Amino acid sequence: MVSVKKDFTEEIKRLLSQRFYITLIMIMNRIHVLLIAFVTVMAAKAQVKVGDATLPNTVTFQEQKLVINGAGMREKFFFDIYAGGLYLKEKSADASKIAAADETMAIKLHILSGMMSRSKMVNALKEGFEKSTNGNTKALDDRISRFVGFIKEEIEAGQIYDIVYEKGKGSVIYKDGVEKGYVEGMDFKKALFNIWIGDKPADKGLKGEMLGAF
């Protein structure tokens, strides 16, 4: 009788132990799922989706952290050419102050279409400078030629160009994170950024989205 009672007690302990183990495994699995969901949500919040492109919420140049001010799509003939994002130290909707500020800032271009070739990018920049300066490019012409000359390789969909003004250095072009060259001068920087956010922007819709202050 004592032996039977002891065996019964041991069986109860074993069953309880198994149940506890199974419950613990279920709890751990649930925690794991929740952690994955949390990480996924946080990763999504750290990015901005623009069409087929994903732009980061923050970038860093010269050890200066910049936050996305706004982002949108450059379209032509109903095709998505590139996704563009404006990055500043502090968010702002004042285009003239942004262009005139002697502060590190950036425009990120995520190329989405093969329609954007090297020659088309160069021509678009030259035309942009003409518009942003109302045709008064004489003081900038040499620097414009140098700047567009940094775009040496053919442009392909998926590539990322960063047009960056780095305080104390100048206006820099990065291709896929690699610096291609820079030119000096606040007058150049102002004209450069006004290509996208000036009174005669390359795309009015994109300008509005860049100034949308996320």
N, C-alpha and C positions, 0 to 999 in steps of 0.2 A: 504493500500500500504506500509506504513511504517512498519507494522507488518510483512508483507510478506518478505520484504527486511531484516528485523531483523532476521526472522527465517532462511532465506537463508544464512545469514552471520554466524549464529550460527551453521548451518549444515556444512558449509565449515570448520569452526574451528574444529568441531568434527571430520570430516573426516581427516583433516590435523593432528589432534592430534593422531588419530588411526594409520595413516600411519607412523607418527614419532615413535610411540610406537613399531609398527611392525618392522620398520627399525632398531630401537635400539635393539630389541630382536635378530634380525638376526645378527647384528654386535657382540653382546655379545656371541652368540652361536659360531660364527666364531672364536672369540678370544679364547673361551674355547677349541675349537678343536685344534687351533694352540698351545695353552699352553700344551695340552696333548701330541701333537706330539713332542714338544720341550723337555718335560720331558722324553718321551720315547727315543728320540735320545740321550739325555745326559746320561740316565741310560745305554743304550747300549754301549756308549763310555767308561763307567766306568767299563766295563767287557770285558773279552776275552772268546770267545766261542771256546772250543776244543772238537770236537766230541759232545757227549751228556752232557759234563760238561761245566759249566760256572765259570770261575775264575775271581776274582776281579782284577782290575788294580792296586790297592794299598792294603797293609795290614799294621798293626801296632803291633809291639812287643817292650816292654820296652819303650813305648812312642816314639818309633822311627818309622817314616813312611817309608815304603819301597815300591818301584815301581816295577812292573813286568818287568823283563828283557827279558823274552822269555818263551814260553810255547809250549808243544807238547804232543803227545800220546805215551805211552808205550804199544807196541803191542807184542803179542806172538801167533803164529799159527793163524794169521789173526783175532785175537780177541783183542778188546780194553781193556786193563787191568786197566790202570789208566791214567788220565790226570795229567801232572806235570808242575808246573810253578816255575821259579826261581825269587826271589825277592831280590833286592839290594837297597842300599841308592842311588846309581847312576848307570846308565846303563853301562854295560861293556861286551866286547866280549873276554876278556883275562881270560881264565879259570884258569891258574896258579895263577894269581894275586887275583882272586876271592877266590880261595880255601885257599890261604895263608893270606888273609886279616883278621886282628883282628877287624872286624866290624860286627854289627848285620846284619844277612841275613837269608833268609828262602827258603825252598823248600816245596811247597804245593802239596800234592798228593790227588786227588779226585778219589776214587775207583769207577770203572765202571763195574767190573765183579766179579762174585762169584768165579771165578778161582783164585782170590787173597785171599787165606786163611791166617790165622795167621801163620801157620807153613811155608807156602811158603814165606811170608814176612820176617820172621826171617831168613830163609835159604838164601833168596836173599840178605839180609843185610850182613850176615856173608860172603857169597861169594863175595859180593861187597868190603868188607874190605880187603879180600885176594888179590883181583885184584888191588885195589887202593894203596896198600902198597907193591905190588910185593911179597906178601907172608911174609912180615916182620911185623907180627901182635903181636909179643911177648910182646912188651911194652904196647899194647892196649887190650890184650885178656880179662883181668878182666873187663875193662870198656865196651868192646863190649858185654860181657855177661850181664852186668847190663843194658846196653842200650836196647838190644833186649828183655830183661826181662820186660821192661816197657809195651811191647805189650802183655797184658794179655788176653783181650777178643778176641773172634773170629771176624774176619774182614768180613764186609758185603758191598755190593754195595751201594753207596750213602754216605758212611762215608768219612770224610776228615781228613787226617793226615798232620800236619805241622812239618817238620823237621827244627828246628830253632837253629841258633847259636846266643846266646845273649851275647854281649860283657860284660865281667866282671863276667859272670855266667857260661856259658858252652853250651853244645849241648843239646837241649830240644826236647822232643816229646810231641806234642799236638794231642789229638784225639777229633774231633768235638769241638775245642776251649777249651778243658780242659787239663791242663798240667798233664802228666803222670810221668814225672821224667826227670832228666838231669845228665850228667856227665861233668866233667871239662877237660880242656886241649886243647890247640891250635893244638897239634899233632893229637888229636882225631877228632877235627873239620875238619882239612885239609883232613884227610882220609875219613871222612864221606861225605863231599861235593864232593870229587873226585869219589865217587861211581857213581855220575851222570855226572860230567863234567871233570873227569880225563882222562888220556891217554887210560884207559881200562874201558870205561863207561858201565853201564848196557844196554844202548841202544844208539848207535851212532847217530841215527836219532833224538832222544829226546835231546841228548846233543847239537846237532847243533841248534835245535829249542830253547832250553833254552838260548843259547848264541846269539840268533838272534837279540837281542837289538830292542825291539818294538819301 
